[in-house]
Amino acid sequence: MTGTSETHFARIYLHVFACAACVLPVASYVLSTFGWRPGDIGIATATVAIAGVVATPLWGRLDDRTTWAPRAAVLACSAAAVLAALTLGRTPHAVTWLALAVFGVAEGPLDPLLTTRVLASGLHGPRLGRVRAFGSLGWVVGLGLAATVLTVWPAHSEWVWIAAAVTAVSAPASWGARERTTDERAAAERHIASGTRPRPPLRAVLGVMVVAFPTSMAMSVLVQFTAGWAHQELSAGPFLALAPIALSAALELPVFPLVDRLARSRSPLLITVLAGPPLAVAVAVLALAPSSASMLGVQPLIAISFSLLFVGQSRMLSAAVPADRQASAQTLGSALINGSGQLLGGLVGGRLADAFGYSGLFGCLVGLAAIGTLIGGGALLRARRVSHVRATACPPAQGRATVLPHQ
């Protein structure tokens, strides 16, 4: 990792996440102003996820071999955002769905590619959450930019996506080259000598997915439909509709460093499991007492949940695979866990909102977050039993203390 890319991390996070904030959480609001039903909005957000799920692992493998993959993805984001803005309301829904799918292809890998570079950095690796907080700040900036455009030009809500394109294309061009560690170079030499290629770390990623997916999907549904729910059910204007998402992102700024501190003494599995309960409480409040006050009041819980989920999931993936497959693990994990959650959230969430209303949708999210907590709790118990069995089978030598890792 070069010194230049270290100094550019903050700006890269700001621009990339500001661009995403102008498209992903705002899409339900923008599409609703054009008369789209929740089911159609769900299909639109699902196309973004489908494209990301399919393309993100390929970007990861490309990034293992090149230095230009992230910049190519950023430029493609800009082009896709402009295409979505030009087609919305002027062509059939399917054309806009296609434009959003192109955006998903390009935007999907950006977060995991950044995560890979941060984890590989000797300076920033132990402070993943602190560095990721710049992305939360970019999310706030992007939502503020989107709300301003929607307020100043209410008859042209699609112009928000033009602003997204400008934000993305103005990001720093250089992300720096990922310098290979000694372990990565040795692994590459072994594969060259044997004439084989490293396999995608599918099994390790699936192990993380079992624990993280339910909470990730519940979070994705909440982000996708909050703005549309506030606009349709609470008659909220642009600023109020986007305020909860912006508030949650702003609260992540102080929460992320606290989660980093927790990660120094607790296992990534425990951190991931702890993300479920605060999210379950937040969506339960929205289901039982929908109002502007409750919408804003639950945002601290959502900020805590997301921070725990991001750091826990990222570190679980990092610990699950060898050093030479980190980019592949992070991008594949992002595709299967986050992308699939966004995909199912868009499809199923839109159907549930059509059938049972937004209160019914939020009620289902309570159960989903609870399921994730139960699965994670079972994984913690199994991990503790394994540690106990190993400690019993291999007792410490007399006169020497053994410190067991946190599970």
C-alpha positions in Angstrom: 0.0 0.0 0.0 1.5 3.3 -1.0 1.6 6.4 1.1 -0.4 8.2 -1.6 -3.4 5.9 -1.2 -3.2 6.2 2.6 -3.8 9.9 2.3 -6.6 9.4 -0.2 -8.7 7.0 1.8 -10.8 9.7 3.4 -11.7 11.3 0.1 -12.3 8.0 -1.6 -14.8 6.9 1.1 -16.5 10.3 1.0 -17.0 10.3 -2.8 -17.9 6.7 -3.2 -20.5 6.6 -0.4 -21.9 10.0 -1.3 -22.6 8.7 -4.8 -24.2 5.5 -3.4 -26.4 7.6 -1.0 -27.8 9.6 -3.9 -29.0 6.4 -5.6 -29.7 3.4 -3.3 -31.7 4.8 -0.3 -33.2 7.6 -2.5 -34.5 5.3 -5.2 -37.7 4.5 -3.5 -38.5 8.2 -3.0 -37.5 9.2 -6.6 -39.5 6.3 -8.1 -42.5 7.0 -5.9 -42.7 10.6 -7.3 -43.1 9.0 -10.7 -46.1 6.9 -9.5 -44.3 3.6 -9.1 -46.0 1.1 -6.8 -44.0 -0.6 -4.0 -43.8 -3.8 -5.9 -42.2 -2.0 -8.9 -39.9 -0.2 -6.6 -38.9 -3.5 -5.1 -38.0 -4.9 -8.5 -35.9 -1.8 -9.3 -33.9 -2.1 -6.1 -33.6 -5.9 -6.6 -32.1 -5.4 -10.1 -29.3 -3.4 -8.4 -28.7 -6.3 -6.0 -28.9 -9.0 -8.7 -26.2 -7.3 -10.8 -24.0 -6.7 -7.8 -24.3 -10.4 -6.7 -23.3 -11.6 -10.1 -20.5 -9.1 -10.8 -18.9 -8.3 -7.5 -16.9 -11.6 -7.1 -15.6 -11.1 -10.7 -14.4 -7.6 -9.7 -12.6 -9.1 -6.7 -10.7 -11.6 -8.8 -9.8 -8.8 -11.3 -8.6 -6.7 -8.4 -6.3 -9.5 -7.3 -4.5 -9.2 -10.7 -4.7 -5.5 -11.6 -4.6 -2.0 -10.2 -7.2 -0.3 -12.3 -10.4 -2.3 -11.4 -11.6 0.2 -8.7 -11.3 3.3 -11.0 -13.1 1.4 -13.8 -16.0 0.6 -11.4 -16.2 4.3 -10.3 -16.5 5.5 -13.9 -19.1 2.9 -14.7 -21.1 4.1 -11.7 -21.2 7.6 -13.1 -22.3 6.4 -16.6 -25.0 4.2 -15.1 -26.4 7.0 -12.9 -26.7 9.3 -15.8 -28.4 6.5 -17.9 -31.0 5.9 -15.1 -31.8 9.6 -14.9 -32.3 10.0 -18.6 -34.6 6.9 -18.9 -36.8 7.4 -15.8 -40.3 8.6 -16.9 -39.3 8.6 -20.6 -39.1 4.9 -21.3 -40.8 1.7 -20.0 -39.9 0.6 -16.5 -37.7 -2.2 -17.8 -35.3 0.3 -19.3 -34.8 2.1 -16.0 -34.4 -1.3 -14.3 -31.6 -2.1 -16.8 -29.9 1.2 -16.0 -30.0 0.5 -12.3 -28.7 -3.0 -12.9 -25.6 -1.4 -14.6 -25.2 0.8 -11.6 -25.3 -2.3 -9.4 -22.6 -4.0 -11.4 -20.3 -1.0 -10.9 -21.2 0.0 -7.3 -21.4 -3.4 -5.8 -17.6 -4.1 -5.5 -16.5 -0.6 -4.3 -17.1 -1.1 -0.6 -15.4 -4.6 -0.3 -12.5 -3.5 -2.5 -12.0 -0.5 -0.1 -12.3 -2.9 2.9 -9.6 -5.2 1.4 -7.2 -2.3 1.0 -7.8 -1.1 4.6 -7.4 -4.5 6.1 -4.1 -4.9 4.1 -2.8 -1.6 5.4 -0.4 -1.8 8.3 -1.5 1.7 9.4 -5.3 1.4 9.0 -5.8 -2.4 9.3 -6.5 -2.3 13.1 -8.8 0.7 12.6 -11.2 -0.6 10.0 -14.2 0.9 11.7 -12.6 4.3 12.2 -11.7 4.5 8.5 -15.1 3.2 7.4 -16.6 6.1 9.3 -15.6 8.4 6.5 -18.0 6.4 4.4 -20.7 7.2 6.8 -19.8 10.8 6.5 -20.0 10.5 2.8 -23.5 8.9 3.2 -24.6 12.0 5.2 -23.2 14.3 2.5 -24.8 12.4 -0.3 -28.2 12.3 1.4 -28.0 16.1 2.1 -27.1 16.7 -1.5 -30.0 14.5 -2.6 -32.5 16.3 -0.3 -31.3 19.7 -1.6 -31.8 18.7 -5.3 -35.2 17.2 -4.5 -36.3 20.4 -2.7 -34.9 22.9 -5.2 -36.1 20.9 -8.3 -39.1 18.9 -7.1 -40.4 18.4 -10.6 -37.1 16.7 -11.6 -36.3 14.2 -8.9 -34.3 12.2 -11.3 -31.6 14.9 -11.3 -30.4 13.4 -8.0 -28.8 10.7 -10.0 -26.9 13.3 -12.1 -25.5 14.6 -8.9 -24.5 11.1 -8.0 -22.6 10.8 -11.3 -20.7 14.0 -10.6 -19.8 12.9 -7.1 -18.5 9.6 -8.3 -16.4 10.9 -11.2 -14.7 13.5 -9.0 -13.3 10.9 -6.6 -9.5 10.5 -6.4 -8.3 8.5 -9.4 -5.6 6.5 -7.6 -6.5 3.9 -5.0 -2.9 2.7 -4.9 -1.6 -0.8 -5.6 -2.2 -3.5 -3.0 1.3 -4.7 -2.1 1.5 -8.4 -1.6 2.5 -9.7 1.8 5.2 -12.4 2.3 2.4 -15.0 2.7 0.6 -13.8 -0.4 3.8 -14.0 -2.5 4.6 -17.5 -1.2 1.1 -18.7 -1.9 1.2 -17.3 -5.5 4.6 -19.0 -6.0 3.1 -22.3 -4.8 0.2 -22.0 -7.3 2.5 -21.2 -10.1 4.7 -24.1 -9.3 1.8 -26.5 -9.2 0.1 -25.1 -12.2 -3.2 -24.4 -10.3 -5.3 -21.4 -9.6 -6.6 -20.5 -6.1 -10.2 -21.6 -5.7 -12.8 -19.0 -4.7 -13.2 -19.2 -0.9 -16.9 -20.2 -1.2 -17.0 -22.6 1.8 -15.5 -20.0 4.2 -17.8 -17.3 2.9 -20.9 -19.5 3.3 -19.9 -20.1 7.0 -19.9 -16.4 7.6 -23.1 -16.0 5.6 -25.1 -18.3 7.8 -24.5 -15.9 10.8 -24.6 -12.5 9.1 -27.3 -12.9 6.3 -30.5 -12.5 8.3 -29.5 -9.3 10.0 -27.9 -8.0 6.7 -31.2 -8.6 4.8 -33.3 -6.9 7.5 -31.0 -3.9 7.3 -31.2 -3.8 3.5 -35.0 -3.8 3.5 -35.1 -1.0 6.1 -32.7 1.2 4.1 -34.5 0.5 0.8 -38.0 1.3 2.0 -37.6 3.9 4.7 -37.7 6.9 2.4 -40.6 5.6 0.3 -42.5 4.7 3.6 -42.0 8.2 5.0 -43.1 9.8 1.8 -46.2 7.7 1.3 -47.4 7.0 4.8 -46.1 10.0 6.8 -46.4 12.6 3.9 -42.8 13.5 4.5 -41.0 15.9 2.2 -37.5 15.2 0.8 -35.5 16.3 3.9 -37.7 14.5 6.4 -37.9 11.4 4.3 -34.1 11.2 4.0 -33.4 12.5 7.5 -33.5 9.1 9.3 -31.0 7.5 7.0 -28.7 10.5 7.2 -29.0 10.6 11.0 -28.1 6.9 11.3 -25.1 7.5 9.1 -24.0 10.5 11.2 -24.3 8.5 14.4 -22.0 5.8 13.0 -19.1 8.3 13.2 -18.7 8.0 17.0 -20.0 4.4 17.1 -17.4 2.9 14.7 -14.4 3.7 16.9 -16.2 2.1 19.9 -16.8 -1.0 17.8 -13.1 -1.1 16.9 -12.2 -1.0 20.5 -14.6 -3.8 21.2 -13.0 -5.8 18.3 -9.6 -5.8 20.1 -10.9 -7.9 22.9 -13.9 -9.9 21.5 -14.2 -12.3 18.5 -15.7 -11.1 15.2 -18.4 -13.7 15.7 -19.7 -12.1 18.9 -19.6 -8.7 17.3 -21.7 -9.9 14.4 -24.3 -11.5 16.7 -24.6 -8.4 18.7 -25.9 -6.5 15.6 -29.2 -8.3 15.7 -30.9 -7.2 18.9 -30.8 -3.4 18.4 -32.1 -3.7 14.9 -35.0 -5.9 16.1 -36.0 -3.3 18.7 -35.8 -0.5 16.1 -38.1 -2.1 13.5 -40.5 -3.2 16.3 -40.9 0.4 17.2 -41.6 1.4 13.6 -44.1 -1.4 13.2 -46.0 -0.6 16.4 -45.8 3.2 16.6 -45.1 4.6 13.1 -44.5 8.3 13.3 -41.9 10.9 12.4 -40.7 10.9 16.1 -40.2 7.1 16.2 -38.6 7.2 12.8 -35.9 9.5 14.1 -35.8 8.1 17.6 -34.7 4.6 16.5 -31.8 5.7 14.4 -29.2 5.3 17.2 -30.1 1.6 17.4 -29.8 1.3 13.7 -26.4 3.0 13.7 -25.1 0.6 16.4 -26.5 -2.4 14.6 -24.9 -1.5 11.3 -21.5 -0.7 12.8 -21.4 -4.0 14.6 -22.5 -5.9 11.5 -20.0 -4.3 9.2 -16.9 -4.7 11.4 -17.9 -8.2 12.6 -18.7 -9.5 9.1 -15.5 -8.0 7.5 -13.3 -9.4 10.2 -14.9 -12.8 10.1 -14.3 -12.9 6.3 -10.7 -11.8 6.8 -10.0 -14.4 9.5 -11.6 -17.2 7.4 -9.3 -17.3 4.4 -5.6 -17.2 3.6 -3.9 -13.9 2.9 -3.7 -14.5 -0.9 -7.5 -14.6 -1.2 -8.6 -11.6 0.8 -10.0 -9.6 -2.1 -11.9 -12.6 -3.4 -13.3 -13.3 0.1 -14.5 -9.7 0.8 -16.1 -9.3 -2.7 -17.7 -12.7 -2.6 -18.9 -12.2 0.9 -20.4 -8.8 -0.1 -22.2 -10.4 -3.0 -23.7 -13.3 -1.2 -24.4 -11.6 2.1 -25.1 -8.0 1.4 -26.1 -8.3 -2.3 -28.4 -11.3 -1.8 -29.9 -9.5 1.2 -30.6 -6.5 -0.9 -32.0 -8.6 -3.7 -34.4 -10.6 -1.6 -35.2 -7.5 0.4 -36.3 -5.6 -2.7 -38.4 -8.5 -4.1 -39.9 -9.9 -0.9 -40.1 -6.5 0.9 -42.0 -4.9 -2.0 -44.5 -7.8 -2.1 -45.0 -7.7 1.7 -45.5 -3.9 1.6 -48.1 -4.3 -1.1 -49.9 -7.1 0.7 -49.7 -6.0 4.4 -48.6 -2.4 4.3 -45.4 -1.0 5.7 -46.3 -1.9 9.3 -46.6 -5.5 8.3 -43.2 -5.3 6.5 -41.5 -3.9 9.6 -43.1 -6.6 11.7 -41.5 -9.3 9.4 -38.1 -7.6 9.9 -38.4 -8.1 13.6 -38.7 -11.8 13.1 -35.8 -11.8 10.6 -33.4 -10.0 13.0 -34.4 -12.3 15.8 -33.7 -15.4 13.6 -30.2 -14.0 12.9 -29.6 -13.5 16.6 -30.6 -17.1 17.4 -28.4 -18.5 14.7 -25.5 -16.5 15.8 -26.1 -17.4 19.4 -26.0 -21.1 18.5 -22.7 -20.5 16.6 -21.2 -18.9 19.7 -22.2 -21.8 21.9 -20.7 -24.3 19.5 -17.5 -22.2 19.3 -17.2 -22.2 23.1 -17.7 -25.9 23.3 -15.0 -26.5 20.7 -12.6 -24.3 22.7 -13.5 -26.1 25.9 -12.9 -29.5 24.3 -9.5 -28.4 22.8 -8.5 -26.9 26.1 -9.4 -30.2 27.9 -7.6 -32.4 25.3 -4.5 -30.2 25.4 -4.0 -29.0 29.0 -1.4 -26.3 29.6 2.0 -27.3 30.8 2.5 -27.2 34.5 3.5 -23.7 35.7 2.5 -22.0 32.4 -0.7 -20.1 31.8 -2.7 -20.5 28.6 -4.9 -17.7 27.4 -7.8 -18.9 25.2 -9.0 -16.8 22.4 -12.4 -15.0 22.8 -15.2 -16.8 21.1 
